[in-house]
């Protein structure tokens, strides 16, 4: 079940903190520019977790790619992020003898298709070919699918982690503090990927994530953080009872007082089409709107839709991508498991792209009678959420 946090925006009297504890709040969040010594002391006294949210960022120039009539062009522009120096400065400014549970800092804010010379070097090492012959695919929406796009996104993810995330995590581990990265609004995978946010990969590496949630929008990010993340936060802009069953830190001013029952049904493995989205990725010149046809966005909404519907309708399920399906799925003695959890059936997004290993697993389980894309299940998920409530 979730833990509730509330923001402390002004210095509060001591009696406020035991009242928070009694109301079910587990922790408080301070803005780094307004960490009140007495309030932090009271939070520590009443065993409330105290996190500090750092809004300060720095910027540096990196190379971005664009495409015009002459081909690929490279332009230097900024990326904004919370640097290790800013984090060290913030941690060093905390009141003496205080106990800060962790820091929430800004994830790098990328503004285009990034480029680094290591991409060309890595591509040549792997394929003995020149990456320049393929980069146009990142800007060619008429090319429906291209494995190169997935290769590029995988390398982007590794580059971002190595340059911006890993140094902070290494320092945090050395000084024994927790760090959580604010990735902005809860969005479907394609829109996250455009910003350089690769949620499953971050969580797989043990990275804690903070995201903003809007009621009745999507729940996919929160569900994934709940199932596989640690010290993750979902900041709710308004009370949302649908968050109550998530194993996550919810930042909210309101705490639901009732709990719903989870419907007991078979355990399902949902495979989101992350590789399928990446292979369909193409950077559009204009912002996406209703008039744009975007295969990658449509594909990403398949995963978002099924993830949200499984959760809203009370199914027990795991969530993965093609890559992690192939890495963690095991089928032995006619028992199918994902990360050691037994699953009874598999739900695939139609845009999934599997390697030979993934196809082999699916063929084996299907041959032995494990249900893949149960029509009855899909019918239930696609029925109106309001059905039975009217």
C-alpha positions as a LaTeX table, in Angstrom:
\begin{tabular}{lrrr}
\hline
Residue & $x$ (\AA) & $y$ (\AA) & $z$ (\AA) \\
\hline
Unk1 & 0.00 & 0.00 & 0.00 \\
Unk2 & 1.10 & 3.56 & $-0.50$ \\
Unk3 & 2.65 & 6.01 & 1.93 \\
Unk4 & 1.42 & 9.59 & 1.98 \\
Unk5 & 3.62 & 12.66 & 1.99 \\
Unk6 & 2.69 & 16.30 & 2.30 \\
Unk7 & 4.65 & 19.43 & 1.41 \\
Unk8 & 5.84 & 21.83 & 4.11 \\
Unk9 & 5.75 & 25.32 & 2.64 \\
Unk10 & 6.05 & 27.39 & 5.82 \\
Unk11 & 7.41 & 26.94 & 9.33 \\
Unk12 & 4.90 & 24.88 & 11.31 \\
Unk13 & 4.30 & 24.59 & 15.06 \\
Unk14 & 5.22 & 21.32 & 16.74 \\
Unk15 & 1.62 & 20.20 & 17.27 \\
Unk16 & 1.14 & 19.98 & 13.50 \\
Unk17 & 3.51 & 17.02 & 13.17 \\
Unk18 & 1.94 & 14.49 & 15.58 \\
Unk19 & $-1.40$ & 15.42 & 13.96 \\
Unk20 & 0.07 & 14.52 & 10.57 \\
Unk21 & 1.24 & 11.20 & 11.99 \\
Unk22 & $-2.20$ & 10.40 & 13.38 \\
Unk23 & $-3.86$ & 11.25 & 10.06 \\
Unk24 & $-1.77$ & 8.63 & 8.27 \\
Unk25 & 0.96 & 10.80 & 6.75 \\
Unk26 & 4.34 & 9.02 & 6.59 \\
Unk27 & 6.57 & 11.89 & 5.56 \\
Unk28 & 7.03 & 15.50 & 4.55 \\
Unk29 & 8.73 & 17.26 & 1.65 \\
Unk30 & 10.57 & 20.56 & 1.94 \\
Unk31 & 11.59 & 22.86 & $-0.88$ \\
Unk32 & 15.37 & 23.21 & $-0.78$ \\
Unk33 & 15.04 & 27.01 & $-0.50$ \\
Unk34 & 12.68 & 26.71 & 2.48 \\
Unk35 & 13.99 & 24.02 & 4.80 \\
Unk36 & 12.86 & 25.27 & 8.18 \\
Unk37 & 15.17 & 24.13 & 10.97 \\
Unk38 & 12.43 & 23.73 & 13.57 \\
Unk39 & 10.01 & 21.97 & 11.20 \\
Unk40 & 12.71 & 19.54 & 10.09 \\
Unk41 & 13.54 & 18.90 & 13.73 \\
Unk42 & 9.88 & 18.18 & 14.54 \\
Unk43 & 9.58 & 15.84 & 11.55 \\
Unk44 & 12.59 & 13.91 & 12.82 \\
Unk45 & 11.19 & 13.89 & 16.37 \\
Unk46 & 7.92 & 12.30 & 15.28 \\
Unk47 & 9.59 & 9.80 & 12.92 \\
Unk48 & 8.28 & 11.33 & 9.72 \\
Unk49 & 10.44 & 10.79 & 6.65 \\
Unk50 & 11.79 & 14.15 & 5.50 \\
Unk51 & 12.73 & 14.67 & 1.85 \\
Unk52 & 14.09 & 17.81 & 0.23 \\
Unk53 & 13.00 & 18.76 & $-3.31$ \\
Unk54 & 15.69 & 20.61 & $-5.26$ \\
Unk55 & 14.40 & 22.88 & $-8.02$ \\
Unk56 & 17.75 & 24.47 & $-8.85$ \\
Unk57 & 19.32 & 23.37 & $-12.14$ \\
Unk58 & 22.35 & 24.13 & $-14.21$ \\
Unk59 & 22.81 & 23.87 & $-17.95$ \\
Unk60 & 25.45 & 22.79 & $-20.40$ \\
Unk61 & 25.63 & 22.67 & $-24.15$ \\
Unk62 & 25.24 & 19.35 & $-25.90$ \\
Unk63 & 24.75 & 18.48 & $-29.56$ \\
Unk64 & 21.30 & 17.96 & $-30.99$ \\
Unk65 & 20.42 & 16.66 & $-34.43$ \\
Unk66 & 17.97 & 18.04 & $-36.95$ \\
Unk67 & 17.18 & 17.26 & $-40.58$ \\
Unk68 & 16.74 & 19.53 & $-43.58$ \\
Unk69 & 17.16 & 19.41 & $-47.35$ \\
Unk70 & 20.93 & 19.06 & $-46.98$ \\
Unk71 & 20.61 & 16.10 & $-44.63$ \\
Unk72 & 21.49 & 15.77 & $-40.94$ \\
Unk73 & 22.57 & 18.98 & $-39.25$ \\
Unk74 & 24.10 & 19.31 & $-35.78$ \\
Unk75 & 23.39 & 22.19 & $-33.44$ \\
Unk76 & 24.63 & 22.99 & $-29.95$ \\
Unk77 & 21.92 & 23.78 & $-27.43$ \\
Unk78 & 21.28 & 23.42 & $-23.72$ \\
Unk79 & 20.25 & 20.62 & $-21.42$ \\
Unk80 & 19.02 & 21.62 & $-17.94$ \\
Unk81 & 19.55 & 19.31 & $-14.98$ \\
Unk82 & 20.45 & 19.15 & $-11.30$ \\
Unk83 & 24.21 & 18.60 & $-11.20$ \\
Unk84 & 26.19 & 16.72 & $-8.60$ \\
Unk85 & 27.67 & 20.04 & $-7.44$ \\
Unk86 & 24.18 & 21.45 & $-6.79$ \\
Unk87 & 23.19 & 18.32 & $-4.88$ \\
Unk88 & 26.37 & 18.46 & $-2.77$ \\
Unk89 & 25.79 & 22.15 & $-2.06$ \\
Unk90 & 22.18 & 21.49 & $-1.01$ \\
Unk91 & 23.06 & 18.54 & 1.21 \\
Unk92 & 25.83 & 20.57 & 2.81 \\
Unk93 & 23.44 & 23.40 & 3.64 \\
Unk94 & 21.09 & 21.29 & 5.74 \\
Unk95 & 20.86 & 22.11 & 9.46 \\
Unk96 & 23.33 & 20.24 & 11.66 \\
Unk97 & 22.12 & 17.14 & 13.49 \\
Unk98 & 19.10 & 16.88 & 11.18 \\
Unk99 & 18.06 & 13.71 & 9.41 \\
Unk100 & 17.11 & 14.13 & 5.75 \\
Unk101 & 15.71 & 10.92 & 4.23 \\
Unk102 & 16.58 & 11.88 & 0.65 \\
Unk103 & 16.69 & 14.47 & $-2.11$ \\
Unk104 & 14.41 & 14.84 & $-5.14$ \\
Unk105 & 16.32 & 16.40 & $-8.04$ \\
Unk106 & 15.59 & 17.30 & $-11.65$ \\
Unk107 & 16.14 & 14.69 & $-14.35$ \\
Unk108 & 17.94 & 16.14 & $-17.41$ \\
Unk109 & 15.55 & 18.17 & $-19.57$ \\
Unk110 & 16.43 & 17.37 & $-23.18$ \\
Unk111 & 15.02 & 19.48 & $-25.99$ \\
Unk112 & 15.58 & 17.40 & $-29.11$ \\
Unk113 & 17.29 & 14.39 & $-30.64$ \\
Unk114 & 20.64 & 14.22 & $-28.88$ \\
Unk115 & 23.97 & 13.36 & $-30.45$ \\
Unk116 & 27.33 & 12.27 & $-29.10$ \\
Unk117 & 30.35 & 11.10 & $-31.06$ \\
Unk118 & 30.38 & 7.89 & $-29.02$ \\
Unk119 & 27.22 & 6.86 & $-30.92$ \\
Unk120 & 29.19 & 6.68 & $-34.18$ \\
Unk121 & 32.04 & 4.80 & $-32.53$ \\
Unk122 & 29.72 & 2.27 & $-30.89$ \\
Unk123 & 27.74 & 1.72 & $-34.08$ \\
Unk124 & 30.88 & 1.07 & $-36.12$ \\
Unk125 & 32.23 & $-1.36$ & $-33.50$ \\
Unk126 & 28.97 & $-3.30$ & $-33.54$ \\
Unk127 & 28.07 & $-3.24$ & $-37.23$ \\
Unk128 & 31.25 & $-2.16$ & $-39.10$ \\
Unk129 & 29.13 & 0.52 & $-40.71$ \\
Unk130 & 28.70 & 4.28 & $-40.60$ \\
Unk131 & 25.90 & 5.65 & $-38.45$ \\
Unk132 & 25.56 & 8.72 & $-40.70$ \\
Unk133 & 23.87 & 6.51 & $-43.31$ \\
Unk134 & 21.03 & 5.75 & $-40.88$ \\
Unk135 & 20.44 & 8.91 & $-38.84$ \\
Unk136 & 17.87 & 10.24 & $-41.31$ \\
Unk137 & 15.52 & 7.49 & $-40.11$ \\
Unk138 & 15.06 & 9.43 & $-36.87$ \\
Unk139 & 13.32 & 12.16 & $-38.89$ \\
Unk140 & 11.52 & 10.10 & $-41.52$ \\
Unk141 & 7.93 & 9.40 & $-40.38$ \\
Unk142 & 7.07 & 7.63 & $-43.62$ \\
Unk143 & 9.44 & 4.79 & $-42.76$ \\
Unk144 & 7.05 & 2.72 & $-40.66$ \\
Unk145 & 9.60 & 0.67 & $-38.71$ \\
Unk146 & 13.39 & 0.60 & $-38.47$ \\
Unk147 & 15.48 & $-1.50$ & $-36.04$ \\
Unk148 & 18.12 & 1.26 & $-36.11$ \\
Unk149 & 15.78 & 3.52 & $-34.15$ \\
Unk150 & 15.70 & 1.02 & $-31.31$ \\
Unk151 & 19.49 & 0.79 & $-31.40$ \\
Unk152 & 19.71 & 4.57 & $-31.17$ \\
Unk153 & 17.28 & 4.78 & $-28.24$ \\
Unk154 & 19.15 & 2.05 & $-26.36$ \\
Unk155 & 22.39 & 3.98 & $-26.78$ \\
Unk156 & 20.73 & 7.25 & $-25.75$ \\
Unk157 & 19.56 & 5.59 & $-22.57$ \\
Unk158 & 23.08 & 4.31 & $-21.82$ \\
Unk159 & 24.64 & 7.69 & $-22.61$ \\
Unk160 & 22.22 & 9.62 & $-20.36$ \\
Unk161 & 22.66 & 7.18 & $-17.50$ \\
Unk162 & 26.45 & 7.20 & $-17.71$ \\
Unk163 & 26.82 & 10.99 & $-18.04$ \\
Unk164 & 24.05 & 12.39 & $-15.82$ \\
Unk165 & 22.68 & 9.69 & $-13.51$ \\
Unk166 & 25.47 & 7.32 & $-12.54$ \\
Unk167 & 27.87 & 9.93 & $-11.04$ \\
Unk168 & 25.12 & 11.16 & $-8.71$ \\
Unk169 & 24.14 & 7.64 & $-7.66$ \\
Unk170 & 27.76 & 6.69 & $-6.95$ \\
Unk171 & 28.25 & 9.74 & $-4.73$ \\
Unk172 & 24.90 & 9.23 & $-2.98$ \\
Unk173 & 25.79 & 5.63 & $-2.19$ \\
Unk174 & 29.19 & 6.69 & $-0.85$ \\
Unk175 & 27.69 & 9.26 & 1.55 \\
Unk176 & 24.61 & 7.12 & 2.30 \\
Unk177 & 21.80 & 9.36 & 1.08 \\
Unk178 & 18.78 & 8.62 & $-1.10$ \\
Unk179 & 18.23 & 10.42 & $-4.41$ \\
Unk180 & 15.08 & 10.47 & $-6.53$ \\
Unk181 & 14.85 & 11.94 & $-10.05$ \\
Unk182 & 11.92 & 14.16 & $-11.02$ \\
Unk183 & 10.92 & 13.22 & $-14.60$ \\
Unk184 & 7.97 & 15.61 & $-14.86$ \\
Unk185 & 4.44 & 14.66 & $-15.86$ \\
Unk186 & 3.20 & 11.07 & $-15.96$ \\
Unk187 & 3.08 & 10.32 & $-19.69$ \\
Unk188 & 2.82 & 7.46 & $-22.13$ \\
Unk189 & 6.10 & 5.82 & $-23.16$ \\
Unk190 & 6.60 & 7.62 & $-26.49$ \\
Unk191 & 6.37 & 11.06 & $-24.88$ \\
Unk192 & 8.74 & 9.98 & $-22.10$ \\
Unk193 & 11.18 & 8.56 & $-24.64$ \\
Unk194 & 11.17 & 11.87 & $-26.53$ \\
Unk195 & 12.44 & 13.51 & $-23.33$ \\
Unk196 & 15.11 & 10.89 & $-22.75$ \\
Unk197 & 13.17 & 9.16 & $-19.97$ \\
Unk198 & 13.37 & 5.35 & $-20.17$ \\
Unk199 & 11.30 & 4.34 & $-17.16$ \\
Unk200 & 11.78 & 0.56 & $-17.04$ \\
Unk201 & 15.51 & 0.92 & $-17.67$ \\
Unk202 & 15.86 & 3.47 & $-14.87$ \\
Unk203 & 13.96 & 1.32 & $-12.39$ \\
Unk204 & 15.88 & $-1.78$ & $-13.50$ \\
Unk205 & 19.07 & 0.06 & $-12.51$ \\
Unk206 & 17.63 & 0.93 & $-9.11$ \\
Unk207 & 16.91 & 4.59 & $-9.91$ \\
Unk208 & 14.11 & 6.18 & $-7.87$ \\
Unk209 & 11.64 & 8.29 & $-9.85$ \\
Unk210 & 9.29 & 11.18 & $-9.03$ \\
Unk211 & 6.43 & 12.06 & $-11.41$ \\
Unk212 & 3.41 & 14.36 & $-11.48$ \\
Unk213 & $-0.01$ & 12.73 & $-11.74$ \\
Unk214 & $-3.28$ & 14.23 & $-12.94$ \\
Unk215 & $-6.53$ & 12.61 & $-11.88$ \\
Unk216 & $-8.32$ & 10.53 & $-14.54$ \\
Unk217 & $-5.44$ & 10.81 & $-17.01$ \\
Unk218 & $-3.10$ & 7.81 & $-17.05$ \\
Unk219 & $-1.79$ & 5.53 & $-14.29$ \\
Unk220 & 0.84 & 3.55 & $-16.20$ \\
Unk221 & 3.91 & 5.34 & $-14.80$ \\
Unk222 & 2.66 & 5.03 & $-11.24$ \\
Unk223 & 1.78 & 1.36 & $-11.70$ \\
Unk224 & 5.25 & 0.51 & $-12.98$ \\
Unk225 & 6.93 & 2.48 & $-10.19$ \\
Unk226 & 4.67 & 0.74 & $-7.68$ \\
Unk227 & 5.50 & $-2.76$ & $-8.91$ \\
Unk228 & 9.23 & $-2.46$ & $-9.45$ \\
Unk229 & 10.53 & 0.81 & $-8.00$ \\
Unk230 & 11.90 & 1.81 & $-4.62$ \\
Unk231 & 11.51 & 5.21 & $-2.96$ \\
Unk232 & 9.41 & 6.41 & $-5.91$ \\
Unk233 & 6.96 & 9.32 & $-5.65$ \\
Unk234 & 3.76 & 10.27 & $-7.45$ \\
Unk235 & 2.65 & 13.84 & $-6.83$ \\
Unk236 & $-1.13$ & 14.10 & $-7.20$ \\
Unk237 & $-2.46$ & 17.47 & $-8.32$ \\
Unk238 & $-5.79$ & 16.60 & $-6.68$ \\
Unk239 & $-7.10$ & 13.70 & $-4.57$ \\
Unk240 & $-7.40$ & 10.47 & $-6.55$ \\
Unk241 & $-8.79$ & 7.36 & $-4.85$ \\
Unk242 & $-7.50$ & 5.22 & $-7.72$ \\
Unk243 & $-3.96$ & 5.64 & $-6.35$ \\
Unk244 & $-4.72$ & 3.99 & $-3.02$ \\
Unk245 & $-3.66$ & 0.47 & $-4.03$ \\
Unk246 & $-0.27$ & 1.51 & $-5.41$ \\
Unk247 & 2.81 & 0.64 & $-3.37$ \\
Unk248 & 4.30 & 4.10 & $-3.78$ \\
Unk249 & 4.88 & 7.41 & $-2.03$ \\
Unk250 & 1.95 & 9.68 & $-2.90$ \\
Unk251 & 2.45 & 13.43 & $-2.45$ \\
Unk252 & $-1.01$ & 14.83 & $-1.73$ \\
Unk253 & $-2.93$ & 17.07 & 0.62 \\
Unk254 & $-5.70$ & 14.49 & 0.97 \\
Unk255 & $-5.60$ & 10.90 & 2.19 \\
Unk256 & $-8.33$ & 8.39 & 1.22 \\
Unk257 & $-9.92$ & 6.89 & 4.31 \\
Unk258 & $-11.36$ & 3.80 & 2.62 \\
Unk259 & $-9.74$ & 0.94 & 0.82 \\
Unk260 & $-11.13$ & $-0.98$ & $-2.11$ \\
Unk261 & $-10.95$ & $-4.69$ & $-2.74$ \\
Unk262 & $-8.75$ & $-6.12$ & $-5.46$ \\
Unk263 & $-10.58$ & $-8.60$ & $-7.65$ \\
Unk264 & $-8.84$ & $-11.98$ & $-7.49$ \\
Unk265 & $-8.15$ & $-13.15$ & $-11.01$ \\
Unk266 & $-5.37$ & $-15.01$ & $-12.80$ \\
Unk267 & $-1.91$ & $-13.42$ & $-12.80$ \\
Unk268 & $-1.17$ & $-11.79$ & $-16.15$ \\
Unk269 & 2.08 & $-10.69$ & $-17.76$ \\
Unk270 & 1.60 & $-7.53$ & $-19.83$ \\
Unk271 & 4.33 & $-6.91$ & $-22.43$ \\
Unk272 & 4.47 & $-3.22$ & $-23.40$ \\
Unk273 & 5.82 & $-2.49$ & $-26.87$ \\
Unk274 & 8.87 & $-0.39$ & $-25.96$ \\
Unk275 & 11.01 & $-1.82$ & $-28.75$ \\
Unk276 & 8.03 & $-1.47$ & $-31.06$ \\
Unk277 & 7.66 & 2.19 & $-30.10$ \\
Unk278 & 11.36 & 2.89 & $-30.61$ \\
Unk279 & 11.36 & 1.27 & $-34.06$ \\
Unk280 & 8.44 & 3.52 & $-35.05$ \\
Unk281 & 9.99 & 6.69 & $-33.61$ \\
Unk282 & 10.33 & 9.69 & $-35.90$ \\
Unk283 & 10.85 & 13.27 & $-34.77$ \\
Unk284 & 8.13 & 15.56 & $-36.10$ \\
Unk285 & 8.84 & 19.15 & $-37.08$ \\
Unk286 & 5.63 & 20.42 & $-35.48$ \\
Unk287 & 4.21 & 19.54 & $-32.05$ \\
Unk288 & 1.87 & 16.57 & $-32.14$ \\
Unk289 & $-1.82$ & 17.35 & $-32.26$ \\
Unk290 & $-4.95$ & 15.57 & $-33.38$ \\
Unk291 & $-4.08$ & 16.07 & $-37.03$ \\
Unk292 & $-0.72$ & 14.29 & $-36.77$ \\
Unk293 & $-0.44$ & 10.61 & $-37.47$ \\
Unk294 & 2.28 & 9.18 & $-35.27$ \\
Unk295 & 2.80 & 5.42 & $-35.31$ \\
Unk296 & 5.10 & 5.50 & $-32.27$ \\
Unk297 & 2.61 & 7.45 & $-30.17$ \\
Unk298 & $-0.23$ & 5.14 & $-31.17$ \\
Unk299 & 1.90 & 2.12 & $-30.27$ \\
Unk300 & 2.85 & 3.55 & $-26.88$ \\
Unk301 & $-0.81$ & 4.11 & $-26.02$ \\
Unk302 & $-1.42$ & 0.38 & $-26.47$ \\
Unk303 & 0.77 & $-0.29$ & $-23.44$ \\
Unk304 & $-0.69$ & 2.63 & $-21.49$ \\
Unk305 & $-4.25$ & 1.52 & $-22.23$ \\
Unk306 & $-3.80$ & $-2.12$ & $-21.22$ \\
Unk307 & $-1.75$ & $-1.22$ & $-18.14$ \\
Unk308 & $-4.38$ & 1.22 & $-16.91$ \\
Unk309 & $-7.31$ & $-1.09$ & $-17.68$ \\
Unk310 & $-5.74$ & $-4.08$ & $-15.92$ \\
Unk311 & $-5.21$ & $-1.91$ & $-12.86$ \\
Unk312 & $-8.62$ & $-0.21$ & $-12.93$ \\
Unk313 & $-10.45$ & $-3.51$ & $-13.32$ \\
Unk314 & $-8.57$ & $-5.14$ & $-10.45$ \\
Unk315 & $-6.46$ & $-7.76$ & $-12.24$ \\
Unk316 & $-3.27$ & $-9.12$ & $-10.75$ \\
Unk317 & $-0.47$ & $-8.52$ & $-13.24$ \\
Unk318 & 3.18 & $-7.83$ & $-13.99$ \\
Unk319 & 4.44 & $-5.28$ & $-16.53$ \\
Unk320 & 7.47 & $-5.63$ & $-18.79$ \\
Unk321 & 8.90 & $-4.72$ & $-22.19$ \\
Unk322 & 10.10 & $-6.95$ & $-25.01$ \\
Unk323 & 13.71 & $-6.63$ & $-23.77$ \\
Unk324 & 12.97 & $-7.56$ & $-20.18$ \\
Unk325 & 10.48 & $-10.24$ & $-21.22$ \\
Unk326 & 13.32 & $-11.93$ & $-23.07$ \\
Unk327 & 15.70 & $-11.41$ & $-20.14$ \\
Unk328 & 13.56 & $-12.44$ & $-17.16$ \\
Unk329 & 10.86 & $-14.81$ & $-18.44$ \\
Unk330 & 11.42 & $-18.46$ & $-17.59$ \\
Unk331 & 9.42 & $-21.46$ & $-18.74$ \\
Unk332 & 10.31 & $-24.72$ & $-16.99$ \\
Unk333 & 8.20 & $-27.79$ & $-16.31$ \\
Unk334 & 5.27 & $-25.99$ & $-17.94$ \\
Unk335 & 5.42 & $-23.20$ & $-15.33$ \\
Unk336 & 5.78 & $-19.67$ & $-16.67$ \\
Unk337 & 7.47 & $-17.09$ & $-14.44$ \\
Unk338 & 8.58 & $-13.49$ & $-14.78$ \\
Unk339 & 11.26 & $-12.40$ & $-12.28$ \\
Unk340 & 10.31 & $-15.45$ & $-10.24$ \\
Unk341 & 6.58 & $-14.61$ & $-10.14$ \\
Unk342 & 4.27 & $-17.26$ & $-11.63$ \\
Unk343 & 2.04 & $-15.90$ & $-14.40$ \\
Unk344 & $-0.93$ & $-17.69$ & $-15.97$ \\
Unk345 & $-1.28$ & $-15.84$ & $-19.24$ \\
Unk346 & 0.41 & $-13.25$ & $-21.44$ \\
Unk347 & $-1.06$ & $-10.07$ & $-22.89$ \\
Unk348 & 0.95 & $-8.63$ & $-25.80$ \\
Unk349 & 0.57 & $-5.23$ & $-27.37$ \\
Unk350 & 0.10 & $-5.74$ & $-31.10$ \\
Unk351 & 3.07 & $-3.46$ & $-31.86$ \\
Unk352 & 5.58 & $-5.55$ & $-29.88$ \\
Unk353 & 8.82 & $-6.49$ & $-31.67$ \\
Unk354 & 10.62 & $-9.60$ & $-30.38$ \\
Unk355 & 14.00 & $-11.13$ & $-31.07$ \\
Unk356 & 14.35 & $-14.80$ & $-31.95$ \\
Unk357 & 14.63 & $-15.58$ & $-28.23$ \\
Unk358 & 11.33 & $-13.87$ & $-27.45$ \\
Unk359 & 9.54 & $-15.54$ & $-30.35$ \\
Unk360 & 10.86 & $-18.92$ & $-29.22$ \\
Unk361 & 9.51 & $-18.41$ & $-25.69$ \\
Unk362 & 6.10 & $-17.35$ & $-27.01$ \\
Unk363 & 5.91 & $-20.34$ & $-29.37$ \\
Unk364 & 6.78 & $-22.77$ & $-26.57$ \\
Unk365 & 4.25 & $-21.46$ & $-24.06$ \\
Unk366 & 1.51 & $-21.13$ & $-26.67$ \\
Unk367 & 2.11 & $-24.69$ & $-27.86$ \\
Unk368 & 1.75 & $-25.96$ & $-24.28$ \\
Unk369 & $-1.54$ & $-24.16$ & $-23.76$ \\
Unk370 & $-0.45$ & $-20.99$ & $-21.93$ \\
Unk371 & $-2.92$ & $-18.36$ & $-23.10$ \\
Unk372 & $-1.51$ & $-15.48$ & $-25.13$ \\
Unk373 & $-3.90$ & $-12.56$ & $-25.80$ \\
Unk374 & $-7.03$ & $-14.11$ & $-24.34$ \\
Unk375 & $-9.97$ & $-12.73$ & $-26.33$ \\
Unk376 & $-12.22$ & $-12.81$ & $-23.27$ \\
Unk377 & $-9.67$ & $-10.81$ & $-21.28$ \\
Unk378 & $-9.35$ & $-8.21$ & $-24.04$ \\
Unk379 & $-13.15$ & $-7.93$ & $-24.22$ \\
Unk380 & $-13.29$ & $-7.25$ & $-20.47$ \\
Unk381 & $-10.56$ & $-4.60$ & $-20.70$ \\
Unk382 & $-12.23$ & $-2.87$ & $-23.63$ \\
Unk383 & $-15.66$ & $-2.74$ & $-22.00$ \\
Unk384 & $-16.79$ & 0.61 & $-20.57$ \\
Unk385 & $-15.32$ & 1.49 & $-17.20$ \\
Unk386 & $-18.73$ & 2.88 & $-16.27$ \\
Unk387 & $-20.49$ & $-0.40$ & $-16.98$ \\
Unk388 & $-21.99$ & $-1.74$ & $-13.78$ \\
Unk389 & $-21.64$ & 1.63 & $-12.03$ \\
Unk390 & $-24.66$ & 3.28 & $-13.57$ \\
\hline
\end{tabular}
